[in-house]
Amino acid sequence: MNGDQRRLNGEIEEDEEDEENNDGLAAWERAYADERSWESLQEDESGLLRPIDNQSLHHAQYRRRLRAATTARIQKGLIRYLYIVIDLSKAASEMDFRPSRMGVVAKHVEAFIREYFYQNPLSQVGLVTIKDGVAHFLTDLGGSPESHVKALMGKLECSGDASLQNALDLVQGYLNQIPSYGHREVLIMYSALSTCDPGDIMETIQKCKKSKIRCSVIGLSAEIFICKHLCQETSGSYYIALDESHLKDLILEHAPPPPAIAEFAIANLIKMGFPQRAAESSVAICSCHKEAKVGDGYTCPRCKARVCELPTECRICGLTLISSPHLARSYHHLFPIVPFDEVCMSLFSDQQNKLPKACFGCQESLLGPGNKPGLRVACPKCKQHFCLDCDIYIHESLHNCPGCDSTRHSKIPAANEGG
């Protein structure tokens, strides 16, 4: 009896030691040390174990997000001015993310910048770093993803403490000058557990609130009261990243345009110019960099000044300069494609319904193993069937339904023949 009790006590102590060892592992180490492979199995109708269909789970999560985004018609801010504040204090050198917090943040901020400009071609981004208790501008507000990425990768050094107040004071002074039609935002990637401020940060938070600046924070350590208070006051969001994949999802959630603040939801007419590309042999002084350049660039239609990239604001006359593809991509957010309907399984048993066997988009088979019908969706307008991958591609990248477009184009020759 005593031997059994000692053996049980020994097993309990060993389990506690294992839990303590796991708790001591970094976030990326736990992902490899504890595979939890049994959780990737599920039981089917016959009682046999089979792998979980991760594609179906991913598609279900995607459709939930799509329905949540389209349930209400919300006016969104299409012209955004966003400052990304990156904490490069000594806390960013911690290695609970591989290879370090700083390295992981830099990698995903680079991907975010490219996705941000893809979804918001009329918007601008600026980069700010905080270290040694001081906030520094890495890049001014601009529309070139390459220049932002290059500046970020060249300044990855950690030192000193973080100062949240200095960062907010710096970006508030610049965003306060943005026109009323622009949506002012700040995204803070915060690694530290404290903030070393020179004054009352509560006053700074109220300034941001008064300037209608939406501040959001993604933390890489633990929840901090002052960050939560900042996001609550400015209608932003505050989340803590659990691991690298979670961090990636949290950052990319800020790529789509957010709902417009009530005071800015008034329709405005904005003057914009569509500049012509400069001839390859022409020489002119660039108004952005104040230096002579040959060929590459665009000419402002109002003052004829040379600029390097689009979209931007002319440094001479202040006209907003864009290209027609930028305007076309912004159109997708105004009139998004309606979510496709999931095809009910009861239709497959009805012999009268001859459902298509191939996806209308990629022409891949929609039949599963044993020629059993697989998961599919259908456009509510043209009734064409699509696979799960095409559903995601159409709504997130293409922004046009191939079935509806083919029907529309087929009607045009018929109308011409009838005429």
Solvent accessible surface area in square Angstrom, and as a share of the most:
residue,aa,sasa,rsa
1,M,198,0.88
2,N,102,0.52
3,G,30,0.29
4,D,71,0.37
5,Q,109,0.48
6,R,165,0.60
7,R,143,0.52
8,L,106,0.53
9,N,69,0.36
10,G,28,0.27
11,E,89,0.40
12,I,96,0.49
13,E,102,0.46
14,E,107,0.48
15,D,82,0.43
16,E,92,0.41
17,E,100,0.45
18,D,80,0.41
19,E,108,0.49
20,E,116,0.52
21,N,99,0.51
22,N,63,0.33
23,D,113,0.59
24,G,68,0.65
25,L,54,0.27
26,A,19,0.15
27,A,17,0.13
28,W,80,0.28
29,E,58,0.26
30,R,101,0.37
31,A,65,0.51
32,Y,132,0.50
33,A,68,0.52
34,D,59,0.30
35,E,122,0.55
36,R,111,0.41
37,S,76,0.49
38,W,159,0.56
39,E,91,0.41
40,S,57,0.37
41,L,79,0.39
42,Q,62,0.27
43,E,118,0.53
44,D,34,0.18
45,E,173,0.77
46,S,86,0.55
47,G,38,0.37
48,L,120,0.60
49,L,122,0.61
50,R,101,0.37
51,P,99,0.62
52,I,44,0.22
53,D,68,0.35
54,N,108,0.55
55,Q,88,0.39
56,S,24,0.16
57,L,91,0.45
58,H,95,0.42
59,H,9,0.04
60,A,39,0.30
61,Q,90,0.40
62,Y,6,0.02
63,R,6,0.02
64,R,142,0.52
65,R,127,0.46
66,L,29,0.14
67,R,107,0.39
68,A,76,0.59
69,A,57,0.44
70,T,49,0.28
71,T,110,0.64
72,A,55,0.43
73,R,221,0.81
74,I,91,0.46
75,Q,100,0.44
76,K,69,0.29
77,G,1,0.01
78,L,35,0.17
79,I,21,0.10
80,R,2,0.01
81,Y,18,0.07
82,L,3,0.02
83,Y,1,0.01
84,I,1,0.00
85,V,0,0.00
86,I,5,0.03
87,D,3,0.02
88,L,2,0.01
89,S,2,0.01
90,K,131,0.55
91,A,21,0.16
92,A,1,0.00
93,S,58,0.38
94,E,90,0.40
95,M,136,0.61
96,D,42,0.22
97,F,8,0.03
98,R,121,0.44
99,P,89,0.56
100,S,16,0.11
101,R,23,0.08
102,M,40,0.18
103,G,22,0.22
104,V,2,0.01
105,V,6,0.03
106,A,4,0.03
107,K,109,0.46
108,H,15,0.07
109,V,1,0.00
110,E,46,0.21
111,A,47,0.37
112,F,1,0.00
113,I,0,0.00
114,R,95,0.35
115,E,58,0.26
116,Y,0,0.00
117,F,15,0.06
118,Y,90,0.34
119,Q,40,0.18
120,N,2,0.01
121,P,3,0.02
122,L,17,0.08
123,S,0,0.00
124,Q,22,0.10
125,V,0,0.00
126,G,0,0.00
127,L,0,0.00
128,V,0,0.00
129,T,5,0.03
130,I,0,0.00
131,K,40,0.17
132,D,83,0.43
133,G,17,0.16
134,V,74,0.43
135,A,16,0.12
136,H,84,0.37
137,F,59,0.24
138,L,36,0.18
139,T,23,0.13
140,D,91,0.47
141,L,39,0.19
142,G,16,0.15
143,G,6,0.06
144,S,16,0.10
145,P,36,0.23
146,E,103,0.46
147,S,53,0.34
148,H,4,0.02
149,V,13,0.08
150,K,165,0.70
151,A,28,0.22
152,L,1,0.00
153,M,80,0.36
154,G,60,0.57
155,K,119,0.50
156,L,49,0.24
157,E,120,0.54
158,C,36,0.21
159,S,45,0.29
160,G,29,0.28
161,D,67,0.35
162,A,2,0.02
163,S,0,0.00
164,L,0,0.00
165,Q,15,0.07
166,N,39,0.20
167,A,1,0.00
168,L,0,0.00
169,D,56,0.29
170,L,49,0.24
171,V,0,0.00
172,Q,28,0.12
173,G,34,0.32
174,Y,105,0.40
175,L,0,0.00
176,N,79,0.40
177,Q,145,0.65
178,I,21,0.10
179,P,54,0.34
180,S,69,0.45
181,Y,51,0.19
182,G,0,0.00
183,H,17,0.08
184,R,26,0.10
185,E,12,0.05
186,V,2,0.01
187,L,3,0.01
188,I,0,0.00
189,M,2,0.01
190,Y,3,0.01
191,S,2,0.01
192,A,9,0.07
193,L,115,0.57
194,S,76,0.49
195,T,39,0.23
196,C,75,0.45
197,D,40,0.21
198,P,104,0.65
199,G,45,0.43
200,D,74,0.38
201,I,19,0.09
202,M,75,0.34
203,E,109,0.49
204,T,4,0.02
205,I,0,0.00
206,Q,87,0.39
207,K,106,0.45
208,C,0,0.00
209,K,94,0.40
210,K,171,0.72
211,S,10,0.06
212,K,62,0.26
213,I,2,0.01
214,R,40,0.15
215,C,0,0.00
216,S,6,0.04
217,V,1,0.01
218,I,1,0.00
219,G,3,0.03
220,L,4,0.02
221,S,29,0.19
222,A,54,0.42
223,E,109,0.49
224,I,25,0.13
225,F,141,0.59
226,I,21,0.10
227,C,1,0.00
228,K,83,0.35
229,H,38,0.17
230,L,0,0.00
231,C,5,0.03
232,Q,120,0.53
233,E,47,0.21
234,T,9,0.05
235,S,76,0.49
236,G,24,0.23
237,S,34,0.22
238,Y,35,0.13
239,Y,111,0.42
240,I,40,0.20
241,A,6,0.05
242,L,129,0.64
243,D,56,0.29
244,E,54,0.24
245,S,74,0.48
246,H,56,0.25
247,L,0,0.00
248,K,93,0.39
249,D,81,0.42
250,L,9,0.04
251,I,1,0.00
252,L,57,0.28
253,E,106,0.48
254,H,35,0.16
255,A,0,0.00
256,P,57,0.36
257,P,5,0.03
258,P,22,0.14
259,P,65,0.41
260,A,20,0.15
261,I,38,0.19
262,A,85,0.66
263,E,99,0.44
264,F,29,0.12
265,A,35,0.27
266,I,123,0.63
267,A,97,0.75
268,N,79,0.40
269,L,187,0.93
270,I,53,0.27
271,K,156,0.66
272,M,49,0.22
273,G,5,0.05
274,F,105,0.44
275,P,18,0.11
276,Q,146,0.65
277,R,152,0.56
278,A,15,0.12
279,A,65,0.51
280,E,158,0.71
281,S,98,0.63
282,S,36,0.23
283,V,102,0.58
284,A,32,0.25
285,I,120,0.61
286,C,0,0.00
287,S,10,0.07
288,C,30,0.18
289,H,103,0.46
290,K,148,0.63
291,E,90,0.41
292,A,71,0.55
293,K,58,0.25
294,V,99,0.57
295,G,6,0.06
296,D,88,0.46
297,G,0,0.00
298,Y,45,0.17
299,T,40,0.23
300,C,0,0.00
301,P,62,0.39
302,R,124,0.45
303,C,45,0.27
304,K,141,0.60
305,A,16,0.13
306,R,19,0.07
307,V,1,0.00
308,C,24,0.15
309,E,58,0.26
310,L,24,0.12
311,P,7,0.04
312,T,21,0.12
313,E,77,0.35
314,C,3,0.02
315,R,144,0.52
316,I,116,0.59
317,C,40,0.24
318,G,40,0.38
319,L,15,0.07
320,T,27,0.16
321,L,0,0.00
322,I,1,0.01
323,S,30,0.19
324,S,74,0.48
325,P,79,0.50
326,H,28,0.13
327,L,81,0.41
328,A,58,0.45
329,R,75,0.27
330,S,5,0.04
331,Y,121,0.46
332,H,43,0.19
333,H,43,0.19
334,L,92,0.46
335,F,123,0.51
336,P,80,0.50
337,I,33,0.17
338,V,64,0.37
339,P,33,0.21
340,F,1,0.00
341,D,77,0.40
342,E,104,0.46
343,V,21,0.12
344,C,77,0.46
345,M,108,0.48
346,S,70,0.45
347,L,70,0.35
348,F,45,0.19
349,S,87,0.56
350,D,60,0.31
351,Q,157,0.70
352,Q,161,0.71
353,N,58,0.30
354,K,191,0.81
355,L,44,0.22
356,P,56,0.35
357,K,143,0.61
358,A,38,0.30
359,C,0,0.00
360,F,67,0.28
361,G,36,0.35
362,C,57,0.34
363,Q,121,0.54
364,E,113,0.51
365,S,76,0.49
366,L,9,0.05
367,L,57,0.28
368,G,26,0.25
369,P,127,0.80
370,G,74,0.71
371,N,121,0.62
372,K,140,0.59
373,P,49,0.31
374,G,21,0.20
375,L,99,0.49
376,R,10,0.04
377,V,1,0.00
378,A,16,0.12
379,C,2,0.01
380,P,46,0.29
381,K,146,0.62
382,C,27,0.16
383,K,138,0.58
384,Q,58,0.26
385,H,17,0.08
386,F,0,0.00
387,C,23,0.14
388,L,15,0.07
389,D,87,0.45
390,C,15,0.09
391,D,0,0.00
392,I,32,0.16
393,Y,119,0.45
394,I,3,0.01
395,H,20,0.09
396,E,89,0.40
397,S,48,0.31
398,L,67,0.33
399,H,43,0.19
400,N,69,0.35
401,C,9,0.05
402,P,40,0.25
403,G,0,0.00
404,C,23,0.14
405,D,38,0.20
406,S,50,0.32
407,T,58,0.34
408,R,132,0.48
409,H,114,0.51
410,S,68,0.44
411,K,131,0.56
412,I,95,0.48
413,P,68,0.43
414,A,62,0.48
415,A,70,0.54
416,N,107,0.55
417,E,146,0.66
418,G,70,0.67
419,G,101,0.97
